[in-house]
Amino acid sequence: MADAERLGLTNGQRIKVATRRGELEVPAFITKRIQPGVVFVPFHFVEAAANVLTNPALDPEAKIPEYKVCAARVVAA
């Protein structure tokens, strides 16, 4: 919630989540359940397919894509 307050964002407001690989525009859902500095975007909805924002590089051991972690910028849309 502190991050949203610092950025001047409100619940339900359209926001842009951007990375080096792409961007999404989605409504904000602001909650105390997410740690400061963390943005969560569900990846199973076609209208907000978060995997377009992340890195498909494979872990050398497990061969699992790095779809769950990347740096992102959040701004009002």
All heavy atoms as a GROMACS GRO file, in nm:
protein
  587
    1MET      N    1   0.081  -0.119   0.000
    1MET     CA    2   0.000   0.000   0.000
    1MET      C    3   0.086   0.126   0.000
    1MET      O    4   0.048   0.224  -0.061
    1MET     CB    5  -0.094   0.000   0.119
    1MET     CG    6  -0.201  -0.108   0.107
    1MET     SD    7  -0.326  -0.102   0.235
    1MET     CE    8  -0.413   0.045   0.194
    2ALA      N    9   0.202   0.118   0.068
    2ALA     CA   10   0.290   0.234   0.072
    2ALA      C   11   0.341   0.269  -0.068
    2ALA      O   12   0.353   0.387  -0.102
    2ALA     CB   13   0.407   0.208   0.167
    3ASP      N   14   0.370   0.167  -0.149
    3ASP     CA   15   0.416   0.194  -0.286
    3ASP      C   16   0.307   0.264  -0.366
    3ASP      O   17   0.335   0.360  -0.438
    3ASP     CB   18   0.455   0.064  -0.356
    3ASP     CG   19   0.581   0.000  -0.300
    3ASP    OD1   20   0.665   0.074  -0.246
    3ASP    OD2   21   0.594  -0.123  -0.312
    4ALA      N   22   0.184   0.217  -0.355
    4ALA     CA   23   0.072   0.280  -0.426
    4ALA      C   24   0.053   0.424  -0.381
    4ALA      O   25   0.033   0.514  -0.463
    4ALA     CB   26  -0.056   0.200  -0.406
    5GLU      N   27   0.060   0.446  -0.251
    5GLU     CA   28   0.047   0.583  -0.199
    5GLU      C   29   0.158   0.672  -0.252
    5GLU      O   30   0.133   0.786  -0.294
    5GLU     CB   31   0.048   0.582  -0.046
    5GLU     CG   32  -0.079   0.523   0.013
    5GLU     CD   33  -0.071   0.510   0.165
    5GLU    OE1   34   0.025   0.560   0.227
    5GLU    OE2   35  -0.162   0.447   0.221
    6ARG      N   36   0.281   0.621  -0.252
    6ARG     CA   37   0.396   0.699  -0.298
    6ARG      C   38   0.380   0.734  -0.446
    6ARG      O   39   0.416   0.843  -0.490
    6ARG     CB   40   0.525   0.620  -0.276
    6ARG     CG   41   0.652   0.691  -0.318
    6ARG     CD   42   0.777   0.611  -0.285
    6ARG     NE   43   0.772   0.472  -0.327
    6ARG     CZ   44   0.792   0.428  -0.450
    6ARG    NH1   45   0.816   0.512  -0.547
    6ARG    NH2   46   0.787   0.299  -0.479
    7LEU      N   47   0.323   0.643  -0.524
    7LEU     CA   48   0.303   0.665  -0.668
    7LEU      C   49   0.173   0.739  -0.699
    7LEU      O   50   0.145   0.770  -0.814
    7LEU     CB   51   0.306   0.531  -0.742
    7LEU     CG   52   0.439   0.457  -0.738
    7LEU    CD1   53   0.423   0.316  -0.794
    7LEU    CD2   54   0.546   0.534  -0.813
    8GLY      N   55   0.090   0.762  -0.597
    8GLY     CA   56  -0.037   0.832  -0.618
    8GLY      C   57  -0.141   0.747  -0.689
    8GLY      O   58  -0.226   0.799  -0.760
    9LEU      N   59  -0.135   0.614  -0.668
    9LEU     CA   60  -0.228   0.523  -0.734
    9LEU      C   61  -0.341   0.484  -0.641
    9LEU      O   62  -0.322   0.474  -0.521
    9LEU     CB   63  -0.153   0.397  -0.780
    9LEU     CG   64  -0.034   0.421  -0.872
    9LEU    CD1   65   0.038   0.291  -0.901
    9LEU    CD2   66  -0.077   0.490  -1.000
   10THR      N   67  -0.459   0.461  -0.698
   10THR     CA   68  -0.575   0.423  -0.619
   10THR      C   69  -0.630   0.290  -0.668
   10THR      O   70  -0.608   0.249  -0.783
   10THR     CB   71  -0.686   0.530  -0.628
   10THR    OG1   72  -0.722   0.546  -0.766
   10THR    CG2   73  -0.640   0.662  -0.570
   11ASN      N   74  -0.703   0.223  -0.582
   11ASN     CA   75  -0.763   0.094  -0.614
   11ASN      C   76  -0.857   0.108  -0.734
   11ASN      O   77  -0.941   0.197  -0.737
   11ASN     CB   78  -0.838   0.041  -0.492
   11ASN     CG   79  -0.840  -0.109  -0.486
   11ASN    OD1   80  -0.761  -0.177  -0.549
   11ASN    ND2   81  -0.931  -0.161  -0.407
   12GLY      N   82  -0.842   0.021  -0.833
   12GLY     CA   83  -0.926   0.023  -0.951
   12GLY      C   84  -0.876   0.114  -1.062
   12GLY      O   85  -0.923   0.105  -1.176
   13GLN      N   86  -0.782   0.200  -1.033
   13GLN     CA   87  -0.726   0.290  -1.133
   13GLN      C   88  -0.650   0.210  -1.239
   13GLN      O   89  -0.584   0.110  -1.208
   13GLN     CB   90  -0.630   0.388  -1.064
   13GLN     CG   91  -0.559   0.482  -1.158
   13GLN     CD   92  -0.463   0.574  -1.083
   13GLN    OE1   93  -0.446   0.564  -0.962
   13GLN    NE2   94  -0.400   0.663  -1.156
   14ARG      N   95  -0.657   0.252  -1.364
   14ARG     CA   96  -0.580   0.187  -1.470
   14ARG      C   97  -0.434   0.222  -1.452
   14ARG      O   98  -0.398   0.339  -1.434
   14ARG     CB   99  -0.628   0.231  -1.609
   14ARG     CG  100  -0.772   0.200  -1.640
   14ARG     CD  101  -0.804   0.057  -1.661
   14ARG     NE  102  -0.736  -0.001  -1.776
   14ARG     CZ  103  -0.746  -0.129  -1.809
   14ARG    NH1  104  -0.820  -0.211  -1.737
   14ARG    NH2  105  -0.683  -0.177  -1.913
   15ILE      N  106  -0.349   0.120  -1.455
   15ILE     CA  107  -0.205   0.139  -1.442
   15ILE      C  108  -0.133   0.069  -1.557
   15ILE      O  109  -0.188  -0.020  -1.620
   15ILE     CB  110  -0.150   0.087  -1.307
   15ILE    CG1  111  -0.177  -0.063  -1.293
   15ILE    CG2  112  -0.206   0.166  -1.191
   15ILE    CD1  113  -0.107  -0.128  -1.175
   16LYS      N  114  -0.011   0.113  -1.582
   16LYS     CA  115   0.073   0.048  -1.682
   16LYS      C  116   0.186  -0.021  -1.606
   16LYS      O  117   0.254   0.040  -1.524
   16LYS     CB  118   0.131   0.149  -1.779
   16LYS     CG  119   0.208   0.084  -1.892
   16LYS     CD  120   0.279   0.184  -1.981
   16LYS     CE  121   0.188   0.292  -2.033
   16LYS     NZ  122   0.259   0.386  -2.122
   17VAL      N  123   0.204  -0.150  -1.632
   17VAL     CA  124   0.315  -0.227  -1.577
   17VAL      C  125   0.407  -0.255  -1.695
   17VAL      O  126   0.366  -0.317  -1.793
   17VAL     CB  127   0.267  -0.360  -1.513
   17VAL    CG1  128   0.384  -0.436  -1.455
   17VAL    CG2  129   0.161  -0.334  -1.407
   18ALA      N  130   0.531  -0.205  -1.687
   18ALA     CA  131   0.622  -0.215  -1.801
   18ALA      C  132   0.754  -0.277  -1.760
   18ALA      O  133   0.804  -0.254  -1.649
   18ALA     CB  134   0.648  -0.076  -1.859
   19THR      N  135   0.810  -0.357  -1.850
   19THR     CA  136   0.944  -0.414  -1.834
   19THR      C  137   1.019  -0.390  -1.965
   19THR      O  138   0.965  -0.333  -2.059
   19THR     CB  139   0.939  -0.566  -1.805
   19THR    OG1  140   0.900  -0.635  -1.924
   19THR    CG2  141   0.846  -0.599  -1.690
   20ARG      N  142   1.142  -0.439  -1.972
   20ARG     CA  143   1.220  -0.426  -2.097
   20ARG      C  144   1.155  -0.504  -2.211
   20ARG      O  145   1.183  -0.478  -2.327
   20ARG     CB  146   1.362  -0.479  -2.077
   20ARG     CG  147   1.442  -0.401  -1.978
   20ARG     CD  148   1.583  -0.450  -1.970
   20ARG     NE  149   1.590  -0.595  -1.961
   20ARG     CZ  150   1.702  -0.664  -1.968
   20ARG    NH1  151   1.817  -0.604  -1.986
   20ARG    NH2  152   1.702  -0.795  -1.957
   21ARG      N  153   1.069  -0.597  -2.181
   21ARG     CA  154   1.014  -0.686  -2.282
   21ARG      C  155   0.875  -0.649  -2.330
   21ARG      O  156   0.825  -0.702  -2.427
   21ARG     CB  157   1.013  -0.829  -2.227
   21ARG     CG  158   1.153  -0.879  -2.207
   21ARG     CD  159   1.156  -1.004  -2.120
   21ARG     NE  160   1.292  -1.029  -2.080
   21ARG     CZ  161   1.350  -0.976  -1.973
   21ARG    NH1  162   1.283  -0.897  -1.894
   21ARG    NH2  163   1.475  -1.004  -1.943
   22GLY      N  164   0.805  -0.563  -2.254
   22GLY     CA  165   0.670  -0.526  -2.294
   22GLY      C  166   0.598  -0.451  -2.186
   22GLY      O  167   0.657  -0.415  -2.083
   23GLU      N  168   0.471  -0.428  -2.207
   23GLU     CA  169   0.390  -0.358  -2.107
   23GLU      C  170   0.246  -0.405  -2.114
   23GLU      O  171   0.200  -0.455  -2.216
   23GLU     CB  172   0.398  -0.207  -2.125
   23GLU     CG  173   0.346  -0.157  -2.256
   23GLU     CD  174   0.368  -0.007  -2.272
   23GLU    OE1  175   0.477   0.044  -2.242
   23GLU    OE2  176   0.272   0.059  -2.314
   24LEU      N  177   0.178  -0.391  -2.001
   24LEU     CA  178   0.036  -0.423  -1.988
   24LEU      C  179  -0.034  -0.305  -1.924
   24LEU      O  180   0.024  -0.236  -1.840
   24LEU     CB  181   0.015  -0.544  -1.896
   24LEU     CG  182   0.068  -0.679  -1.938
   24LEU    CD1  183   0.047  -0.778  -1.826
   24LEU    CD2  184  -0.002  -0.726  -2.063
   25GLU      N  185  -0.159  -0.287  -1.958
   25GLU     CA  186  -0.242  -0.188  -1.889
   25GLU      C  187  -0.352  -0.265  -1.819
   25GLU      O  188  -0.428  -0.340  -1.883
   25GLU     CB  189  -0.300  -0.088  -1.988
   25GLU     CG  190  -0.364   0.030  -1.919
   25GLU     CD  191  -0.406   0.137  -2.017
   25GLU    OE1  192  -0.325   0.176  -2.101
   25GLU    OE2  193  -0.522   0.180  -2.007
   26VAL      N  194  -0.361  -0.250  -1.688
   26VAL     CA  195  -0.454  -0.326  -1.605
   26VAL      C  196  -0.509  -0.238  -1.494
   26VAL      O  197  -0.450  -0.136  -1.460
   26VAL     CB  198  -0.384  -0.450  -1.543
   26VAL    CG1  199  -0.343  -0.550  -1.650
   26VAL    CG2  200  -0.264  -0.410  -1.460
   27PRO      N  201  -0.621  -0.277  -1.433
   27PRO     CA  202  -0.669  -0.204  -1.316
   27PRO      C  203  -0.586  -0.242  -1.193
   27PRO      O  204  -0.550  -0.358  -1.175
   27PRO     CB  205  -0.815  -0.249  -1.300
   27PRO     CG  206  -0.821  -0.381  -1.369
   27PRO     CD  207  -0.716  -0.380  -1.475
   28ALA      N  208  -0.557  -0.146  -1.109
   28ALA     CA  209  -0.480  -0.171  -0.986
   28ALA      C  210  -0.569  -0.237  -0.882
   28ALA      O  211  -0.686  -0.201  -0.867
   28ALA     CB  212  -0.425  -0.040  -0.930
   29PHE      N  213  -0.515  -0.333  -0.812
   29PHE     CA  214  -0.579  -0.392  -0.695
   29PHE      C  215  -0.479  -0.375  -0.582
   29PHE      O  216  -0.378  -0.445  -0.576
   29PHE     CB  217  -0.612  -0.539  -0.717
   29PHE     CG  218  -0.673  -0.605  -0.596
   29PHE    CD1  219  -0.804  -0.577  -0.559
   29PHE    CD2  220  -0.600  -0.692  -0.518
   29PHE    CE1  221  -0.860  -0.635  -0.447
   29PHE    CE2  222  -0.656  -0.751  -0.406
   29PHE     CZ  223  -0.786  -0.723  -0.370
   30ILE      N  224  -0.504  -0.281  -0.496
   30ILE     CA  225  -0.410  -0.244  -0.390
   30ILE      C  226  -0.447  -0.317  -0.263
   30ILE      O  227  -0.562  -0.311  -0.219
   30ILE     CB  228  -0.410  -0.091  -0.370
   30ILE    CG1  229  -0.368  -0.024  -0.502
   30ILE    CG2  230  -0.317  -0.052  -0.257
   30ILE    CD1  231  -0.392   0.124  -0.508
   31THR      N  232  -0.349  -0.386  -0.205
   31THR     CA  233  -0.375  -0.468  -0.087
   31THR      C  234  -0.253  -0.470   0.005
   31THR      O  235  -0.141  -0.450  -0.040
   31THR     CB  236  -0.411  -0.613  -0.128
   31THR    OG1  237  -0.429  -0.692  -0.011
   31THR    CG2  238  -0.304  -0.676  -0.214
   32LYS      N  239  -0.277  -0.496   0.131
   32LYS     CA  240  -0.169  -0.509   0.229
   32LYS      C  241  -0.102  -0.646   0.220
   32LYS      O  242   0.002  -0.668   0.280
   32LYS     CB  243  -0.223  -0.491   0.371
   32LYS     CG  244  -0.273  -0.353   0.401
   32LYS     CD  245  -0.326  -0.346   0.543
   32LYS     CE  246  -0.382  -0.208   0.570
   32LYS     NZ  247  -0.440  -0.199   0.705
   33ARG      N  248  -0.160  -0.738   0.145
   33ARG     CA  249  -0.108  -0.876   0.137
   33ARG      C  250   0.019  -0.888   0.053
   33ARG      O  251   0.087  -0.990   0.059
   33ARG     CB  252  -0.214  -0.970   0.083
   33ARG     CG  253  -0.331  -0.985   0.180
   33ARG     CD  254  -0.434  -1.078   0.124
   33ARG     NE  255  -0.511  -1.003   0.024
   33ARG     CZ  256  -0.604  -1.054  -0.052
   33ARG    NH1  257  -0.631  -1.182  -0.047
   33ARG    NH2  258  -0.670  -0.981  -0.137
   34ILE      N  259   0.052  -0.788  -0.026
   34ILE     CA  260   0.172  -0.791  -0.109
   34ILE      C  261   0.281  -0.708  -0.041
   34ILE      O  262   0.255  -0.597   0.006
   34ILE     CB  263   0.142  -0.734  -0.250
   34ILE    CG1  264   0.034  -0.815  -0.318
   34ILE    CG2  265   0.268  -0.728  -0.335
   34ILE    CD1  266   0.073  -0.958  -0.352
   35GLN      N  267   0.402  -0.761  -0.036
   35GLN     CA  268   0.513  -0.691   0.028
   35GLN      C  269   0.549  -0.564  -0.049
   35GLN      O  270   0.534  -0.559  -0.170
   35GLN     CB  271   0.636  -0.781   0.035
   35GLN     CG  272   0.620  -0.902   0.122
   35GLN     CD  273   0.744  -0.989   0.119
   35GLN    OE1  274   0.841  -0.962   0.050
   35GLN    NE2  275   0.742  -1.094   0.197
   36PRO      N  276   0.602  -0.463   0.021
   36PRO     CA  277   0.649  -0.342  -0.048
   36PRO      C  278   0.754  -0.379  -0.154
   36PRO      O  279   0.836  -0.468  -0.134
   36PRO     CB  280   0.712  -0.259   0.064
   36PRO     CG  281   0.641  -0.306   0.189
   36PRO     CD  282   0.616  -0.453   0.167
   37GLY      N  283   0.746  -0.313  -0.268
   37GLY     CA  284   0.841  -0.338  -0.376
   37GLY      C  285   0.803  -0.453  -0.466
   37GLY      O  286   0.875  -0.484  -0.560
   38VAL      N  287   0.689  -0.517  -0.441
   38VAL     CA  288   0.646  -0.632  -0.519
   38VAL      C  289   0.519  -0.598  -0.596
   38VAL      O  290   0.428  -0.536  -0.542
   38VAL     CB  291   0.620  -0.755  -0.428
   38VAL    CG1  292   0.561  -0.870  -0.507
   38VAL    CG2  293   0.748  -0.797  -0.359
   39VAL      N  294   0.514  -0.639  -0.723
   39VAL     CA  295   0.395  -0.626  -0.806
   39VAL      C  296   0.355  -0.767  -0.846
   39VAL      O  297   0.438  -0.845  -0.892
   39VAL     CB  298   0.424  -0.543  -0.933
   39VAL    CG1  299   0.303  -0.540  -1.024
   39VAL    CG2  300   0.468  -0.404  -0.897
   40PHE      N  301   0.229  -0.800  -0.830
   40PHE     CA  302   0.178  -0.931  -0.871
   40PHE      C  303   0.081  -0.912  -0.986
   40PHE      O  304  -0.011  -0.831  -0.976
   40PHE     CB  305   0.109  -1.002  -0.754
   40PHE     CG  306   0.045  -1.132  -0.796
   40PHE    CD1  307   0.121  -1.246  -0.810
   40PHE    CD2  308  -0.090  -1.138  -0.824
   40PHE    CE1  309   0.063  -1.366  -0.851
   40PHE    CE2  310  -0.149  -1.256  -0.865
   40PHE     CZ  311  -0.072  -1.371  -0.877
   41VAL      N  312   0.102  -0.986  -1.093
   41VAL     CA  313   0.010  -0.986  -1.207
   41VAL      C  314  -0.022  -1.132  -1.238
   41VAL      O  315   0.068  -1.210  -1.268
   41VAL     CB  316   0.073  -0.919  -1.332
   41VAL    CG1  317  -0.024  -0.924  -1.449
   41VAL    CG2  318   0.115  -0.776  -1.302
   42PRO      N  319  -0.149  -1.171  -1.230
   42PRO     CA  320  -0.185  -1.309  -1.266
   42PRO      C  321  -0.146  -1.336  -1.411
   42PRO      O  322  -0.162  -1.250  -1.497
   42PRO     CB  323  -0.337  -1.314  -1.250
   42PRO     CG  324  -0.373  -1.194  -1.171
   42PRO     CD  325  -0.266  -1.093  -1.193
   43PHE      N  326  -0.095  -1.454  -1.437
   43PHE     CA  327  -0.049  -1.485  -1.573
   43PHE      C  328  -0.147  -1.570  -1.651
   43PHE      O  329  -0.122  -1.602  -1.766
   43PHE     CB  330   0.088  -1.555  -1.568
   43PHE     CG  331   0.088  -1.683  -1.490
   43PHE    CD1  332   0.059  -1.803  -1.551
   43PHE    CD2  333   0.120  -1.683  -1.356
   43PHE    CE1  334   0.059  -1.921  -1.479
   43PHE    CE2  335   0.122  -1.801  -1.283
   43PHE     CZ  336   0.091  -1.920  -1.345
   44HIS      N  337  -0.260  -1.606  -1.593
   44HIS     CA  338  -0.352  -1.697  -1.661
   44HIS      C  339  -0.472  -1.629  -1.726
   44HIS      O  340  -0.561  -1.696  -1.774
   44HIS     CB  341  -0.398  -1.807  -1.565
   44HIS     CG  342  -0.458  -1.756  -1.439
   44HIS    ND1  343  -0.381  -1.717  -1.333
   44HIS    CD2  344  -0.586  -1.736  -1.402
   44HIS    CE1  345  -0.460  -1.677  -1.235
   44HIS    NE2  346  -0.583  -1.687  -1.274
   45PHE      N  347  -0.475  -1.495  -1.730
   45PHE     CA  348  -0.583  -1.424  -1.798
   45PHE      C  349  -0.532  -1.368  -1.929
   45PHE      O  350  -0.432  -1.296  -1.932
   45PHE     CB  351  -0.637  -1.310  -1.712
   45PHE     CG  352  -0.704  -1.356  -1.586
   45PHE    CD1  353  -0.651  -1.325  -1.463
   45PHE    CD2  354  -0.820  -1.432  -1.591
   45PHE    CE1  355  -0.713  -1.367  -1.346
   45PHE    CE2  356  -0.882  -1.476  -1.476
   45PHE     CZ  357  -0.828  -1.443  -1.353
   46VAL      N  358  -0.599  -1.395  -2.039
   46VAL     CA  359  -0.554  -1.351  -2.170
   46VAL      C  360  -0.548  -1.198  -2.179
   46VAL      O  361  -0.462  -1.142  -2.245
   46VAL     CB  362  -0.639  -1.412  -2.283
   46VAL    CG1  363  -0.780  -1.352  -2.285
   46VAL    CG2  364  -0.572  -1.395  -2.416
   47GLU      N  365  -0.638  -1.128  -2.110
   47GLU     CA  366  -0.640  -0.982  -2.117
   47GLU      C  367  -0.524  -0.918  -2.041
   47GLU      O  368  -0.499  -0.799  -2.056
   47GLU     CB  369  -0.774  -0.925  -2.070
   47GLU     CG  370  -0.809  -0.955  -1.927
   47GLU     CD  371  -0.881  -1.087  -1.909
   47GLU    OE1  372  -0.887  -1.168  -2.002
   47GLU    OE2  373  -0.933  -1.109  -1.799
   48ALA      N  374  -0.454  -0.994  -1.960
   48ALA     CA  375  -0.337  -0.943  -1.887
   48ALA      C  376  -0.233  -1.054  -1.877
   48ALA      O  377  -0.197  -1.098  -1.769
   48ALA     CB  378  -0.378  -0.894  -1.748
   49ALA      N  379  -0.188  -1.098  -1.991
   49ALA     CA  380  -0.093  -1.210  -1.996
   49ALA      C  381   0.045  -1.165  -1.950
   49ALA      O  382   0.126  -1.118  -2.029
   49ALA     CB  383  -0.089  -1.266  -2.137
   50ALA      N  384   0.072  -1.179  -1.822
   50ALA     CA  385   0.195  -1.128  -1.761
   50ALA      C  386   0.321  -1.190  -1.819
   50ALA      O  387   0.428  -1.130  -1.810
   50ALA     CB  388   0.191  -1.148  -1.610
   51ASN      N  389   0.311  -1.307  -1.880
   51ASN     CA  390   0.431  -1.370  -1.934
   51ASN      C  391   0.495  -1.287  -2.045
   51ASN      O  392   0.612  -1.305  -2.076
   51ASN     CB  393   0.401  -1.511  -1.984
   51ASN     CG  394   0.380  -1.607  -1.869
   51ASN    OD1  395   0.409  -1.576  -1.754
   51ASN    ND2  396   0.331  -1.725  -1.899
   52VAL      N  397   0.420  -1.194  -2.107
   52VAL     CA  398   0.481  -1.108  -2.208
   52VAL      C  399   0.579  -1.010  -2.145
   52VAL      O  400   0.660  -0.950  -2.215
   52VAL     CB  401   0.376  -1.030  -2.292
   52VAL    CG1  402   0.280  -1.124  -2.361
   52VAL    CG2  403   0.302  -0.929  -2.208
   53LEU      N  404   0.574  -0.993  -2.013
   53LEU     CA  405   0.662  -0.901  -1.942
   53LEU      C  406   0.790  -0.967  -1.892
   53LEU      O  407   0.885  -0.898  -1.856
   53LEU     CB  408   0.590  -0.840  -1.821
   53LEU     CG  409   0.460  -0.766  -1.846
   53LEU    CD1  410   0.401  -0.721  -1.714
   53LEU    CD2  411   0.483  -0.650  -1.939
   54THR      N  412   0.791  -1.098  -1.887
   54THR     CA  413   0.899  -1.168  -1.818
   54THR      C  414   0.997  -1.234  -1.914
   54THR      O  415   0.978  -1.235  -2.035
   54THR     CB  416   0.841  -1.274  -1.723
   54THR    OG1  417   0.762  -1.364  -1.799
   54THR    CG2  418   0.756  -1.210  -1.615
   55ASN      N  419   1.100  -1.291  -1.856
   55ASN     CA  420   1.210  -1.350  -1.931
   55ASN      C  421   1.187  -1.499  -1.955
   55ASN      O  422   1.174  -1.574  -1.859
   55ASN     CB  423   1.338  -1.327  -1.851
   55ASN     CG  424   1.461  -1.367  -1.926
   55ASN    OD1  425   1.456  -1.421  -2.035
   55ASN    ND2  426   1.576  -1.339  -1.867
   56PRO      N  427   1.187  -1.545  -2.080
   56PRO     CA  428   1.167  -1.687  -2.107
   56PRO      C  429   1.296  -1.770  -2.096
   56PRO      O  430   1.296  -1.888  -2.129
   56PRO     CB  431   1.114  -1.689  -2.250
   56PRO     CG  432   1.179  -1.570  -2.313
   56PRO     CD  433   1.188  -1.467  -2.203
   57ALA      N  434   1.407  -1.709  -2.051
   57ALA     CA  435   1.533  -1.783  -2.038
   57ALA      C  436   1.514  -1.902  -1.945
   57ALA      O  437   1.441  -1.894  -1.846
   57ALA     CB  438   1.642  -1.692  -1.983
   58LEU      N  439   1.580  -2.014  -1.975
   58LEU     CA  440   1.566  -2.135  -1.895
   58LEU      C  441   1.673  -2.145  -1.788
   58LEU      O  442   1.790  -2.112  -1.812
   58LEU     CB  443   1.575  -2.259  -1.984
   58LEU     CG  444   1.466  -2.277  -2.088
   58LEU    CD1  445   1.492  -2.402  -2.170
   58LEU    CD2  446   1.330  -2.283  -2.025
   59ASP      N  447   1.631  -2.190  -1.670
   59ASP     CA  448   1.726  -2.224  -1.564
   59ASP      C  449   1.813  -2.339  -1.617
   59ASP      O  450   1.760  -2.437  -1.670
   59ASP     CB  451   1.648  -2.268  -1.440
   59ASP     CG  452   1.737  -2.319  -1.331
   59ASP    OD1  453   1.771  -2.439  -1.335
   59ASP    OD2  454   1.774  -2.240  -1.244
   60PRO      N  455   1.946  -2.331  -1.604
   60PRO     CA  456   2.032  -2.434  -1.663
   60PRO      C  457   2.015  -2.573  -1.601
   60PRO      O  458   2.039  -2.673  -1.668
   60PRO     CB  459   2.173  -2.381  -1.640
   60PRO     CG  460   2.160  -2.280  -1.533
   60PRO     CD  461   2.021  -2.226  -1.541
   61GLU      N  462   1.972  -2.581  -1.477
   61GLU     CA  463   1.956  -2.710  -1.410
   61GLU      C  464   1.817  -2.769  -1.431
   61GLU      O  465   1.801  -2.881  -1.474
   61GLU     CB  466   1.984  -2.697  -1.260
   61GLU     CG  467   2.124  -2.651  -1.226
   61GLU     CD  468   2.229  -2.753  -1.264
   61GLU    OE1  469   2.204  -2.874  -1.248
   61GLU    OE2  470   2.335  -2.711  -1.314
   62ALA      N  471   1.714  -2.693  -1.395
   62ALA     CA  472   1.577  -2.744  -1.397
   62ALA      C  473   1.507  -2.724  -1.531
   62ALA      O  474   1.402  -2.781  -1.554
   62ALA     CB  475   1.496  -2.677  -1.287
   63LYS      N  476   1.563  -2.639  -1.618
   63LYS     CA  477   1.503  -2.608  -1.748
   63LYS      C  478   1.365  -2.545  -1.736
   63LYS      O  479   1.277  -2.566  -1.816
   63LYS     CB  480   1.493  -2.734  -1.837
   63LYS     CG  481   1.622  -2.809  -1.852
   63LYS     CD  482   1.726  -2.727  -1.922
   63LYS     CE  483   1.849  -2.813  -1.950
   63LYS     NZ  484   1.972  -2.748  -1.920
   64ILE      N  485   1.347  -2.465  -1.629
   64ILE     CA  486   1.221  -2.396  -1.604
   64ILE      C  487   1.238  -2.249  -1.644
   64ILE      O  488   1.336  -2.186  -1.606
   64ILE     CB  489   1.183  -2.406  -1.454
   64ILE    CG1  490   1.162  -2.552  -1.416
   64ILE    CG2  491   1.059  -2.323  -1.425
   64ILE    CD1  492   1.147  -2.574  -1.268
   65PRO      N  493   1.144  -2.192  -1.722
   65PRO     CA  494   1.155  -2.051  -1.759
   65PRO      C  495   1.145  -1.958  -1.638
   65PRO      O  496   1.078  -1.989  -1.540
   65PRO     CB  497   1.036  -2.028  -1.853
   65PRO     CG  498   0.986  -2.162  -1.887
   65PRO     CD  499   1.027  -2.256  -1.780
   66GLU      N  500   1.209  -1.843  -1.648
   66GLU     CA  501   1.208  -1.743  -1.540
   66GLU      C  502   1.085  -1.653  -1.552
   66GLU      O  503   1.095  -1.531  -1.550
   66GLU     CB  504   1.334  -1.658  -1.548
   66GLU     CG  505   1.461  -1.735  -1.525
   66GLU     CD  506   1.585  -1.649  -1.539
   66GLU    OE1  507   1.575  -1.531  -1.576
   66GLU    OE2  508   1.693  -1.701  -1.512
   67TYR      N  509   0.968  -1.712  -1.566
   67TYR     CA  510   0.846  -1.634  -1.586
   67TYR      C  511   0.797  -1.560  -1.462
   67TYR      O  512   0.710  -1.477  -1.472
   67TYR     CB  513   0.732  -1.724  -1.634
   67TYR     CG  514   0.742  -1.767  -1.776
   67TYR    CD1  515   0.710  -1.895  -1.814
   67TYR    CD2  516   0.781  -1.677  -1.876
   67TYR    CE1  517   0.716  -1.933  -1.946
   67TYR    CE2  518   0.788  -1.716  -2.007
   67TYR     CZ  519   0.755  -1.845  -2.042
   67TYR     OH  520   0.761  -1.883  -2.171
   68LYS      N  521   0.849  -1.591  -1.345
   68LYS     CA  522   0.789  -1.537  -1.223
   68LYS      C  523   0.860  -1.416  -1.166
   68LYS      O  524   0.809  -1.355  -1.072
   68LYS     CB  525   0.780  -1.646  -1.118
   68LYS     CG  526   0.686  -1.756  -1.162
   68LYS     CD  527   0.661  -1.855  -1.054
   68LYS     CE  528   0.562  -1.958  -1.106
   68LYS     NZ  529   0.525  -2.054  -1.009
   69VAL      N  530   0.976  -1.379  -1.220
   69VAL     CA  531   1.052  -1.270  -1.159
   69VAL      C  532   1.110  -1.179  -1.267
   69VAL      O  533   1.170  -1.227  -1.362
   69VAL     CB  534   1.169  -1.325  -1.074
   69VAL    CG1  535   1.249  -1.213  -1.015
   69VAL    CG2  536   1.118  -1.417  -0.966
   70CYS      N  537   1.089  -1.049  -1.253
   70CYS     CA  538   1.157  -0.951  -1.338
   70CYS      C  539   1.135  -0.813  -1.278
   70CYS      O  540   1.043  -0.791  -1.200
   70CYS     CB  541   1.108  -0.957  -1.482
   70CYS     SG  542   0.944  -0.893  -1.507
   71ALA      N  543   1.223  -0.721  -1.314
   71ALA     CA  544   1.207  -0.581  -1.271
   71ALA      C  545   1.094  -0.520  -1.353
   71ALA      O  546   1.081  -0.547  -1.473
   71ALA     CB  547   1.336  -0.506  -1.292
   72ALA      N  548   1.014  -0.436  -1.289
   72ALA     CA  549   0.902  -0.371  -1.358
   72ALA      C  550   0.884  -0.229  -1.307
   72ALA      O  551   0.920  -0.197  -1.195
   72ALA     CB  552   0.773  -0.450  -1.335
   73ARG      N  553   0.826  -0.147  -1.393
   73ARG     CA  554   0.791  -0.009  -1.357
   73ARG      C  555   0.639   0.001  -1.360
   73ARG      O  556   0.574  -0.049  -1.453
   73ARG     CB  557   0.854   0.087  -1.457
   73ARG     CG  558   0.826   0.234  -1.427
   73ARG     CD  559   0.892   0.328  -1.526
   73ARG     NE  560   0.836   0.311  -1.660
   73ARG     CZ  561   0.903   0.266  -1.765
   73ARG    NH1  562   1.029   0.233  -1.755
   73ARG    NH2  563   0.844   0.252  -1.882
   74VAL      N  564   0.583   0.067  -1.260
   74VAL     CA  565   0.437   0.085  -1.252
   74VAL      C  566   0.408   0.234  -1.252
   74VAL      O  567   0.466   0.310  -1.174
   74VAL     CB  568   0.381   0.021  -1.122
   74VAL    CG1  569   0.232   0.048  -1.111
   74VAL    CG2  570   0.409  -0.128  -1.119
   75VAL      N  571   0.321   0.275  -1.344
   75VAL     CA  572   0.280   0.414  -1.353
   75VAL      C  573   0.130   0.421  -1.382
   75VAL      O  574   0.072   0.323  -1.429
   75VAL     CB  575   0.357   0.492  -1.463
   75VAL    CG1  576   0.505   0.499  -1.432
   75VAL    CG2  577   0.335   0.430  -1.599
   76ALA      N  578   0.070   0.535  -1.356
   76ALA     CA  579  -0.070   0.556  -1.392
   76ALA      C  580  -0.083   0.551  -1.543
   76ALA      O  581   0.004   0.601  -1.615
   76ALA     CB  582  -0.121   0.688  -1.338
   77ALA      N  583  -0.188   0.488  -1.593
   77ALA     CA  584  -0.208   0.478  -1.739
   77ALA      C  585  -0.272   0.603  -1.794
   77ALA      O  586  -0.333   0.680  -1.726
   77ALA     CB  587  -0.295   0.357  -1.769
   0.00000   0.00000   0.00000
